[in-house]
Structure formats: C-alpha cells, structure tokens
Amino acid sequence: MASSPDETQGIPSPLDDDDIEPDPGAGRAANRRQIRGSSLLLVGRMIGLALDFVSQVLIVRYLEKTEYGAFALALSIVAIGTTVCLLGLERTVGRFAPIYQEKGDLGRMWGTIAVVVGTVVTMGLAVVLAVYAFQGVIGGVVDNELALAILLLLIVLAPLQALDSLLIALFATFGSARSIFFRRYVFAPVLQLSIVIALIATGSSVRVLALGYVAAAAAGIAIYSIV
C-alpha cells in the first residue's frame, strides 16, 4: 500500500544538511598545521635576528665611525622611501586577494595584485628619480658627501624592499610557512652575512657593501618570484 503524504513528510532525507556533522579530525589537522607553521616562523625569526645581529657586529667592527654613520643614515632614508613606496598596500593585498580567491573571483584577485604591484613599482621609480633629481638639496640637508654617495647607491633598495613586503604578504596567503621561513629568515640573513664576510675578507669599501645589499635584495625578489 502506498504511503500517504502525511506519513512521508516526517522522514528526514539522508542528504539533509542539518544531519551532516563536521569532521572533528579535519579541524584538529588544521590546528596542528597552524601550530607547526607558527612555531616554525617563531624559530625562523629568532634565527634571522641572530644572523642580523652578527652582521651588524661585523659591520660596526670593520667600518670606521664616519663610514658606519654614513651607511646607517642612508639606510634610514631608504626606510622612509620604502614606506612611501608601499603606501600600506601590503595590508590591502593581504586582505582582498584571499577574499577574491575564496569566492572564486580570480579576475579580481589577479587585478588586485596587478594594481598593487604596479602602484608600488611606479612609486618606487618616482622615489629613485626624486632622490637623483634633488640630490643637491638632500646633500645640503645631510651635509655628508659619503652619506649622499651611499644613498645614491642604496635608494634602489626602497622599491625592492617594498616589493619584498608585498611578496611576504602574498606568501602568507598563498604560500607555506616553510617558504616564508626559508626566504625571510634563512636566505636573506645568510646572504647579507655572506656579503659582509666577503667585504671584510677582500678589504672592500662601504660603497661595495651598499651594492652588496642591493644585490641581496634583488636576489631575494627573484627567488620569491620563482617560488
């Protein structure tokens, strides 16, 4: 005998969403991955700080006071230029790119990345050109010919460091903790330490050190792009 509609209405469907229970194993696995990644990055940060400390100690002991002062002053100006190049866009791409990816809107995701990268590159070129165009004014303010000469070499670091910050933000979303650990806390500090050791071994000048910093930043950008 066929069942009446009243009898079948109370029978739950086996595909009812309310009856599907979340898999607790998947949640625990995600938590374990997050803990391992955070622990790896914490260890990496300690390693990076230790290597940077060794590099700074070697630089201070090798360079003369005037040379180190000029180098530190140029790096401070470069840090300001990096902030100008970024305009806070590393937070923008780190927020909106994963949102568009999760929604499957890959066009907007790639568009956001392209706009942010293009803006940083344009601002970087503007900063570099401005420093070279107004080097007379900067030289009058700095009042140190060696610092100005080093700044003209190091200013290229401003857009490179800005791009590096963008790539770190993208790696936090699309990459893995191991990739960030290797690039940010192992490769970059070891490369800078190697440049400092090579500088001391060859008895090179502070200008060579500045060029080495630029080369290290460029190599980091190249490796990030490939990865």
N, C-alpha and C positions, 0 to 999 in steps of 0.2 A: 504494500500500500504506500502510495506517495506521501511524503511528509508535507504537512501544511506549512505555509509561510511563517505562522507564529512559532512553530517548533524549530525552524531552522535559523531564525533571527538571533537566537541566543548562543549559537555555536560560533566560537571565535575562529577566525581564519588562521591557518598556520603561518601565514605571511604577514600577520598584523604587526605593525611597527612597535606597538606597545609591549608585545611579547618578546621582542628581541633584546636580550640583555647584553650590555657592553662586556667585552672580553677583558677581564682584570689582568690577564697576562700581558696584553699589549700595553696597557698603562704602566705596568711595572717595568717592562722592557724600555719604554720611552724614558721613564725616570732614571733608569740605570745609565742609559746613553747620555742623558743630560748631566748626571753627576760625574761620569767619566770625562766628558768634554770639559766641564767646568774645572775639574781637578787638573786636567792636562794643561789648560790655559793658565791656571794659577802657578803650576810648576814652571811653565814656559815664561811667565812674567818674571819670576824670580831669577831664572837663568838669564833672561835678557837684561835685567837690571845689573846682575853681577858682571856680565860681559861689558856693558856700557861703563860701569864703574872702573873696570880695568883699563878700558880705552882712555877714559878721561884722565886717570892717574898717569898713564904713559905720556899722554899729550902734555900734561902740565909739567912733567919732569923733563921732557925733551925740549919743548919750545921755551924761548925766552919770555920774560914777562910782557914785553911790548907785543911780541908776536901772538902770545896767547890772548892778551887783551883785545887785539885787533880781530882775531879769529872769533872770540866769543861775542864781540859786538856785532860782527857781520852775521853770525848765526841768529842773534836776537832780532835783527832787522828782517832776516829771512823768515823767522817765525811769524812776524807781523804780516809779511807778504803772503804766507801760506793761509793765514786766517782770512785775509782779503779775498784770496782766490776761492776759498771754499764757500764762503757766504752761508755756512750752516747747511749746505746741500747734502752733506753726508748723512744727516738725520732724515732728510727728505727721501733720498733714495732707499735708505734702510727701512723706511716705514711703508712707502707706497708700492715699491716694486714687489714685495712679498704678498701684499694685498691683491694686486692685479694678477699675480701668478696663481694664488689660491682660487680666485674667481675664474681662472682660465682665460683672462683677457690679456693674451700675450702681446697684442699690438700696443696696448697702453703701457705694459711693463717695459718693453723694449723702447718705446717712445720716451718714457720717464728717464730711463738710463741714458739714452742718447742726448736728451736735453740737458741733463745734469752734467754729463761728461763734456759736452760742447761748451756749456757755460763756464766750467772750471778751466778748460783749455783756453778759452777766449780771455778770461780774467787773468790767467797766468801769463799769457803773451802781453797783455796790457801792463801788468806789473813789471815784467822784464824790460819792456820798451821804456816804461816810465823811469825806471832806475837809470838806464843808459842815457835817456834824454836829459834827465835832471841831475846827472852825476856831479855837475858843478855846484848846484845848490846843496846836494847831500854832502859833498866834500866840505863845504863851508860849515855845515852843522856838525858833522862828525869831527872835523879838524884832525884827521889822521889819514895820511896818504896810504899807509899799509892797509888799514881797515877798509878804505874805499876800494883798493885794488882787490882785496879778498872778497868784498861784497859783490863786485862786478863778476867774479867767478862763481860765487855761491848763490846768486839770485835765481839761477836756473832751478835751484832746489825748491823754490816756492811752489811752482806748478807741479813739480814731481812729487813733493810731499802731499800736496792737495789730492792729486790722483791716487796716491798710495792710500790716503784716508778713505777715499771713495771705494777703492777695491777692498779694503778691510770691511767696510760696511756691507758690501755685496757678498763677501765671503761669509760673513756672519749669517746671512740669509740663505745663500745657495751652496756654500761650501761646507767643509767639515772642520771640526776642531783641530784635527791633525794638520790640515793645510794651513790654518792660521798659526798654529804652534810652530810649524817649520818655517814659514815665511817671515813672520813678525818677530819671533823670539829666538830663532836659531840662525837662519840665513843672514838676515840684516845685521845683527850684532857681530856675528863671526866675520862677515865681510868687512865691516868697519874696523874691527880689531886687526884683521889681516893687513888692511891698508895702513893702519898706524904702525904696526910692526915693520912693514916694508919701508915706511917712511924713515923710521929710526935706523933700520939696517943700512939703508942707502944714503943716509945723511941728507935727505931732501929738505926743501924749504916748506914753509907753511902754505905757499901757493900750491904746491903739489898735493898737500893734504886736502886743500879745498877742492881741487879737481878730483881727488880720490873719493871724497864724499859725494860729489855729483855723479861720478861713475857708479858708485854703490847704489844710489837711489835709482838711477836708470836701469841697472841690472835687476833691482827688485821689481820695478814696474814690468819689465819684460817677463820675468818669471811668473808674476801674478797673472799677466795677460794669457800666458800659455796654459797655466793651471786652470 
